[in-house]
Structure formats: structure tokens, C-alpha cells
Amino acid sequence: MLNLINGFTVFGLNVKFYGIIMAFAMFIGIVLACHNSKERGLKSEDIFTLAVYILPFAVIGARILYVIGADHSYSFVEMLKIWEGGMSIYGGIIGGAFGLFLFCVVHKKNFLNVADVACVSLILGQAIGRWGNFFNQEVYGELVTNPSWQWFPFAVLLDNGEWHYALFFYEFIINLTIFACLFLLLKKVKTKGYVTSAYLIAYGTIRFILEPLRVSSYNLMIFGLKLSSITSIIAILVGISIFVFVQTKQKRGKKNEKE
């Protein structure tokens, strides 16, 4: 298998394929959000401004949560070296949500309305981003010893000659499926919050199921527990809470109309 981890050099600058994939995922996410913005009464200008709020906080959150769950301590200077690797998707989601909240407060937008648009782009970006794991040869499952199953995309061949379950590809396909469902939901359902709720419940469930299959060296831990499993449960609970909140608000609205 070709070693693609180190990327290539341009004018003395090392460019990694992982970084290219992440940048492409962000770009596609912004373009898609601009396309979907009209579904919720937003403008493309709102999306570009939103990205300015979200992206920095997403990077900061992704790094902080990774450092919290890493198996060794980081100095402050080491924490800043994000180019050396070490980011948490859930940390990025939390940081991005904070940035989205600030955007809504400053620009007086409805949080769930904007979040619905953002979640559709987010899950597509996560699907694309999983290919960054392929180039980095990370986030794979346990060893596949049966030659009959040593083929891609069921398994992935590493540079050390070992075949492992291709968890990144499994999540890529599942995330694409979730994206398609959320995209249609955004088009068909105008009630604010349903898309956000569906995203949190669906993605949280998938990560909770796949996490135990991952090679243990890639599991972030906190208090002896898998950090991603904990955050997955929290994501599901928050998603359910949003769904209940939206349902309750709808019922109260209908009741007030009748009165």
C-alpha cells in the first residue's frame, strides 16, 4: 500500500493529505450551507459570517477535548501544535456549537433554525473527513486474520502489512446515509429543531456502536471510560431533549390556536 501519510512538499512546506481532506470538507460544508440557507430564511452572507464564528472554535474545541482524553499530559506549547495531529470530532462539534451560539446571540438569529442548516453540512463534512483517517492510517478496527476478508472496503491494509477492519469507511457510508436523510428532512420539515435533534441522535448512536470496535490505542479516555462513548450518550440525550422540547412547543402552539 502506498504510504500517503507524509503527503508532499510545496516550496519547502509539507502538505499532508489529511489536511487537504479536512479543508475540502469545510469548503463543501460551507457551499452546501449556502445552498440550504434559503430553506430557513438565511442568506449566503449569513453562512460566511457563521463560518468565521464556528471554524476557530471548532478547531479549539477539537484540540482541547483530544488533550483531555489523551494518554499523556501536554504542555501549553504542545497543545498549540495542532499540525502534529490530535483532534477530537466531538470536541469540534462542541466548539462549533459554541461558535454557532455566539453568532446567533450577536446577529439575533434563532439557534435551532441555524443549527438545522449547519447540521446537514456538518454530517457531510464528517463523512468526507473520514477519508483523512484513511490517508493517516488511523481510526481502524481490530486485526483481520482471515485472508478471505482481507479486501477493501471490508478491511484496510496498513503500511506494516496488517489488515484491519475499515471502520473509517463504515462510518463514511453511514454518515452519507444520515446526510441524505437530514437533507430531505430539512427540505420537507420546516419546524425548527427536528434536523438538529435527528443529527445528534443518529450520529451519537452510530459512534456509540462503532467505538468498541476501534483499536484501543485510538480511544481517548477520561476517568477510565471511553470519552467518545460518554459524549455519544450525551449527544443522544441532548438530541432527545431537543425533540421533546420542539414537540411540546408545537402542542402548546396548537392548543393556543384552538383557544
Residue pairs with C-beta under 8 A, 6 or more apart in sequence:
1 157
1 158
1 159
3 159
4 17
4 135
5 16
5 17
5 18
5 135
5 136
5 137
5 159
6 14
6 16
7 14
7 15
7 16
7 17
7 18
7 19
7 20
7 135
8 14
8 15
9 15
16 135
16 136
17 132
17 135
17 136
18 132
18 133
18 135
18 136
19 132
21 128
21 129
21 131
21 132
21 135
22 129
22 132
24 128
25 124
25 125
25 126
25 128
25 129
25 132
26 51
26 55
26 125
28 121
28 124
28 125
28 128
29 121
29 122
29 124
29 125
30 47
30 48
30 51
30 121
32 120
32 121
32 124
33 47
33 50
33 51
33 117
33 118
33 120
33 121
34 44
34 47
34 48
36 117
36 120
36 121
36 183
36 186
37 43
37 44
37 46
37 47
37 117
39 117
39 186
39 187
39 190
40 113
40 114
40 116
40 117
40 186
40 192
41 113
42 109
42 113
42 114
42 117
46 107
46 109
46 114
47 117
49 103
49 107
50 99
50 100
50 103
50 114
50 118
53 99
53 100
53 102
53 103
54 96
54 99
54 100
54 103
54 118
55 96
55 99
56 99
57 95
57 96
57 98
57 99
57 102
58 92
58 93
58 95
58 96
58 99
59 82
59 87
59 92
59 95
60 95
61 88
61 91
61 92
61 93
61 94
61 95
61 96
61 98
62 87
62 88
62 89
62 91
62 92
62 95
63 79
63 82
63 86
63 87
63 88
63 91
64 79
64 91
64 95
65 88
65 90
65 91
65 94
65 220
65 227
65 231
66 86
66 87
66 88
66 91
66 220
67 74
67 79
67 86
68 220
68 222
68 227
69 88
69 220
69 221
69 222
69 227
70 86
70 220
71 221
85 136
88 220
88 227
88 228
89 126
89 129
90 207
90 227
90 228
90 231
90 232
90 235
93 122
93 235
96 118
96 122
97 115
100 111
100 114
100 115
100 118
101 111
103 109
103 114
104 110
104 111
104 114
110 192
112 192
112 193
112 196
112 242
112 246
113 192
115 193
115 195
115 196
116 186
116 192
116 193
116 194
116 195
116 196
117 186
117 195
119 182
119 195
119 196
119 199
120 179
120 182
120 183
120 186
120 195
120 199
122 199
123 175
123 178
123 179
123 182
123 199
123 203
124 175
124 176
124 179
126 171
126 175
126 203
127 171
127 172
127 175
127 176
127 179
130 139
130 168
130 169
130 171
130 172
130 175
131 168
131 172
133 139
133 140
133 168
134 156
134 168
134 169
137 156
137 158
137 159
138 168
138 218
139 167
139 168
139 214
139 218
140 156
140 158
140 164
140 165
140 166
140 167
140 168
140 214
140 215
140 218
141 164
141 165
141 166
141 167
141 213
141 214
141 215
142 164
142 165
142 213
142 215
143 162
143 163
143 164
144 150
144 154
144 155
144 163
144 164
144 165
145 163
149 155
149 163
150 157
150 163
152 166
152 169
153 166
153 169
154 165
154 166
155 163
155 164
155 165
155 166
156 163
156 164
156 165
156 166
156 168
156 169
157 163
158 164
164 215
165 213
167 210
167 213
167 214
170 210
171 206
171 207
171 210
174 206
175 203
175 206
178 199
178 202
178 203
178 206
181 198
181 202
182 195
182 198
182 199
182 202
185 194
185 195
185 198
186 195
189 195
191 246
191 250
192 246
193 242
193 243
193 245
193 246
194 243
194 246
196 239
196 242
197 239
197 240
197 242
197 243
197 246
198 239
199 239
200 235
200 236
200 238
200 239
200 242
201 235
201 236
201 239
201 240
201 243
203 235
204 231
204 232
204 233
204 234
204 235
204 236
204 239
205 232
205 236
207 228
207 229
207 231
207 232
207 235
208 229
208 232
208 233
208 236
211 219
211 226
211 228
211 229
211 232
212 226
212 229
219 226
219 227
219 228
220 226
220 227
220 228
221 227
222 230
